[in-house]
Amino acid sequence: MSKVKLGITLYSYTKEYVSGEYTFEDCVRRCAELGIDGYEVVATQMIPSYPYISDDFIGLVNECSVKYGARPISYGANTDRGMRYDRDLTDDELVSTTIRDIRSANKLGCKIMRAQYLLSPENLIRIEPYAREHNVKVGIEIHNPETPSTPAVQTYINAIEKTGSPYIGLIPDFGCFANKPNVDSYDGALKRGANQELLDYAVSLKYDEVPMDVAVQLLKEKNADDEVMASFFTMYGFLQFSKNPDLEGLKRIMPYCIHFHGKFHYMKEDGNEMSIPYDQILPIIDEAGFDGYIVSEFEGHESGKAPEMVKKHIAMERRILGIER
């Protein structure tokens, strides 16, 4: 039987929340309606008293937990070096804000905290004693364009191995395993008048791993329009994809994975995600014996279809993992 637990990051309901259509309680209720007992909070988005946790917010969280049977299991921290207008934060200041986030995660009852790349490998080691003291595991998010095997991620693995601590680790975002272009970027470009032949040519350049500067020149030589170029740059940026996503790298880093972001952009009619091979990713995690949460993270906010898409995403994961509701 699978040890994998399914959750939802409330970030999935961003549009509904920021528009006022959903309250925090509505977001939690949506999770419970899908049989989900654990959710992730992106602190800067949904905690009014951020960077601190007020008693009022704790009261709301506890009330929702009793009412709906769903509780916060992960705290999405924001490693923000640019908080000041006049200069970047120093490493000491970033460590201080991370420690503050660890304490907030603990107060909220979260056992997992997501950190970001601006917390360096050296500083990840520095915050480890505080993570251990507060019983909060801190993971660096592996986000596109990084993959498990890129040099940046390897430096974090070295730091984790150096401490031998279970309180620091990695949180892969499934977007780094995309094997097709993002549907919103591709279809959106077509709707805005992009030349499909040139758009497909841009896709082929990315599949062939043509260096970005060379690919730009090739597209310019074919007089690619602005919409093609805009979509192209997303393919080489935070919405990268590959014919051969780094699934072997995922296998290698499983001992360091403490949590997963189940990124998805669009669920097809056949019940599968459009650009991310969940049927290959989830078995790797399951077979490794992972005992933790994968939180569904919907990125297609502008569609206004979050409730429908999240429901389909959870159903897909249950089907692949053989988990009954």
N, C-alpha and C positions, 0 to 999 in steps of 0.2 A: 504494500500500500504506500502511496506517495506521501512523503513528509512535507511536501510543498504546500504552503498556505497562500491563498489568494486574497489580496487587498486592493484598495483603490486609493490613489492620491487625490485629495480633494481639488488639486490643481486641475483635474479633468473637467471640473465644473466651473472653470474660470469665467466664461462669458455669462453664465447664469448668475454667478455670484456677484461679479462686479456691476452687472446691470440692475441688481436688486431683485431679480426674479426669484433667486434662492437666498435664504439665510444660511448661516453656518449649520443650523439644525436641519434645514432641508437637505443639505449636502450629506450629512450623516444619515439621515433617513433614507436617502437614495441608496447608500451603501447597504443598509440593513435590508432593504427591499430585495436586493440581489443576493442575500444570504452571506454578506461580507461582515466579518466581525472586527477587522482591523483596517485603519486608514492612516494615510500620511497627511500631515499638515505642512504646507509651505509657510513658514513662520511670517515672512514679510507680507504675505498676502492676506492671511485670515486671522492673525492675532492682533487685535486692536492696540494692545499695550506693548507690542514688539519694540525693543528687544527683550522686554521683561514679560513675565506671565502674571497677570493680575488675578486676584482671588475671584473676581467676577467671571473671568474666562474659565478658570478651573471649575467654578460652579456650573457653568454652561456645559462644559465637556463631561463632567460627572453626571449631570442630569440627562444628557443625551445617551451616555453609556448605559444608565439604568433603563431608560425609556426604550432604546433601540437595540441594545446588546452589541454595540459597536464602539470601539475605543481607539485612541491614537496609539499607533505602534511605531511610527517614525516621524522624526522632526526634520524638516527640510531647512537647514541653515543656509544663510547667504554670506559667503566669504567675499565681502565687498571691500576691496582695497581703495575704491574711489569715494568713500563716504565724505571726505572733506573736499571743499572746493579749491583749496590752495595747495594741496600736496597729496600724494598717495600715503596710505597708512604704512607704517613700518612693520617689520616682521613681528616685533614685540607687541604692537597694537593688534595685529591680526590674531596672534596667539591669545591675547586677552579677550577679544571678542568671541573667539571660538570657545574659550573656557566658559564665558558667560552663556553661550548657546548650549553647551553641555549641561549646565545647571538648569537652564530653562527646560531642556528636553527631559531631564530627570524630574523636574517639578510637574511636568505634564504627564509623566508616567511612560514616556517613550524609552524603549531599550535600544533604539537605533537612531543615529543622527547622520544625515547626509551632509558632507562637506564638499568643497569644490577645489579646483586646481590651484587657486591662489593661496591655498594653505600648502606650503611646500612640503616635500618629504621630510626635511629636517624639522619643520614645525609640527608635522604629524607626530613625530617621535616626542616632541616636547609636550604635546597635550595628552599623551597616552596615560600618564599617572592620574590626570583629572578624569579621563574617561573611565578608568578602572575604579577610581574612588566613587564615582556616581553611578556605576553600573550601566553605562551608556556606550555602546559600540559605535565608533565613528568611522564612516567609510567615505573614501574619495570617489566621487562619481566619475565613471568612465563614459565620457560623452563624445559623440561624433564631433570632430573628425578623428579623435583618438580611438584605438582599438586595444584589446588586451595585449597585443604584441608590440605596440609602438614604444619607442625609447622612453617617453614621458611616463608611461604606466610602469615600465620596468624599474624606474627609479623609486616609485612608491612601493613596489614589491620588495625591493632591496631594503627599504626602511622598515617595512612590516617584519621581514625576516630578521632584521637586526635586533628588534625588540623581542621577537617570539611571542608577542602579546596577542590574545584573541580580541582585544578591545580596539584595535585599529585594523581596517581592512579596505575592501573595494566594493563599490556599488555600480555594477555595469548597467548602462542604459541600452535597451535593445535596439535603439536607433543606430548604434555603431555596427550592427549586423545586417543593415538593409542591403538587399540584393536587387532592388529595382528603384527607379527614380520616384521621388515623392509625388503622390497623386495630385496634391494641391498645386505644387509648383509646376508640374507638367501640364495638367489639364487647364490650370489657370492661365498659363502662357498661351495655350491654344485659343482659349476664350477671348483673350486680349489681342488676338490677331497674329500670333507667332506663326512663322512658316514651319509646318510640321516636318517637312523633309530636313530642314536645317536643325530643328529641335531634336529629331532622331539622330542626326549626325553628331550633335553635342553629346547625346546619351552614349553613342558608340565610342566617342573619344574618352569618356569617363570609364566605360567598361574596359577599354584597351589600356587604361592607366597612362594615357598620354600626359606628359607634364603640363601643368596649367598654362605656363607662358607659351608653350608650343601650341596648345589647343586654342588659346585666344587668337594667335596669329592665323591659324588655319580657318577659324570661323570668320575672322575679319576679311580674309582673302575671298571668302564666299559671300561677303556682304551680309552677314547675319544681322537680323533686325534687333532692336533693343530688347524686345521681349525674350527672344532666344538667348541673348547674352545674360539677361537677368536670371533666367532659369539656369543657365550654364553655371553661373557663379555660385548658386546654391548647391549645385551638384559637387562642387569642389570645396564647399564650406561645411556648414553644420548639417547639411542634408546629403552627405556623401553616401554612395552605395558602391557595391563591388560584385563582380561575377562570383567571386569566391570570398565571402565574408569570413572573418577570423574566428571560425568555430573551434579550430584546434587550439587557438589561444585561449578561448573560453574554458576549454577542458583543463588547460594547464593552471589557470588562475582560480579554479573552483575552491581550493582550500582557503583562499583569502576572501571569498565573497560572503558578505554578511547580509545582503539585501539586494533586490533587483527592481529596476524601473521598467515595467512592461510598456515601453513606448509604443504608441500606434497612432496612425494618422487617419486611416479609413478602413472600415470593414466591408468586404465585398458581399454580394448576395449569397455566395456559397459558404459564408461563415468564416472566411479567412482574411487575414490582414493583407492589404494591397502590396506592400513593399518590404515586409520583414518576415523572414521564414520561421515562424513560430514552431512549425512542425519539426524543424531541425534543432532549434534552440532549447525548447522545453525538455525534450528527452535527455539532453546533456545534463541539465540541471537536476532533473529527477534521478537519473542514474548515478549521479555523484552523491546522492543521499542528502541533498540540501534540505535543511530543516529551518525554514524561515519564510519570509513573505516575498512574493512578487506583487508589486502594486501596479495596477493598470493606470497608464498615464496617457490620456487622450490629448493630442495636439491640434486637432482640427476645430479649434474653438469657434472660428467664424462661421462654421456650417450651422451652428445652432442645434446640432444633433447629438450632443454629449450623452443624454440619458439613453438614447437608442444605441449609440455606438459602444458605450461602456457595457451595456447589457450583452451585446453581441460578443464583445471581447472576452468577458468573463466566461460566457458559454463556450467559446472556442478553447480557452485555456482548460476548462473542465473536461472538454471532450478529448483533447490531446493527452492530458495527464490522467484521464480515467478517474476524475474526482466527481463524486456524486454530490449534489447540492444538499 
